[in-house]
Amino acid sequence: MHIEFRHLRTIKAIHDHGGVAKAADVLNITQSALSHQIKGLEDQAGVELFVRRSKPMRLSAAGMRLLRLAEQVLPQVEALQAEFDGLRQGSSGRLHIAIECHACFEWLFPVLEGFRKSFPDVDVDIRPGLAFDALPALMKEDVDVVISSDPEELLGVTFTPLFDYSPVFVASAQNPLAQKDYIEAQDFRGQTLITYPVERSRLDIFSQLLTPAKVEPAAIRQVELTAVILLLVASNRGVAVLPDWVVREVKYNSDYVTRPLTKDGTTRRLYAATRTEDLDKPYMKRLIALAGAEAKKLQEA
């Protein structure tokens, strides 16, 4: 048998409305066309699907089997159609995010909370496990957005600026370096540097200062949580370099101080990397707008 969706809709319409005339109106076709369709379907099946002598017209046992199939399949088809409509209109889709900036978890959550309210049908996920291969994953469509401070020239990928920030030196008020107006690369010699557990090439302190100056701290201690990093720094267990907005977000503690890196300070920019073809999707525009608004709050804090 060659059963089409229209056959299933026909069976259900006749059953629901009790006759060919009303079913034809509902399906917006002529009674003649509907009767011809029923005849062709019965010829394929080799059995009668309707008991024609009854009023209202009712399904035969074979017709009831086909009705059960219609009741099972048609809702799934309608749900798929609604999903496709949402994809075309940009109200639904997938938004999987990879983060190269470890500290950005704390900044990103308020953004995603606002996004969820605007686009509840978009599947949102954060993929920290892909952080170090994030851009290749973006190009392979394994993720949809990469939060990064290292833009690259990649075909089909657009880096949208989100906000600028300054990496700042954080030390205990008891550390001798707290007396300096600014911190230079050589100041890290003899210090325990507390960092997030990521590759040093992804850390501003190495990429922007220590690696170019060929300076190595006395020791490196990796800590997952910002609050714990600051706790250790305040206890004079080491020093850290964090984005200025991260330090402002945490309640001020007089046991530690912040200082700029180098005399003129250091400025970095955070980007949202997306596939260029996705930029016009309404939910992608909304995400970037919310990210910009949250960034403005951080800069004004």
PyMOL commands that set and color helices and strands:
alter all, ss='L'
color gray80, all
select helices_A, chain A and resi 5-17+20-27+31-45+61-89+104-118+128-139+176-179+185-188+200-202+204-213+226-234+244-249+276-278+282-300
alter helices_A, ss='H'
color red, helices_A
select strands_A, chain A and resi 50-51+58-59+93-99+122-126+145-148+157-165+167-172+192-195+219-222+239-243+256-260+268-275
alter strands_A, ss='S'
color yellow, strands_A
deselect
rebuild
show_as cartoon
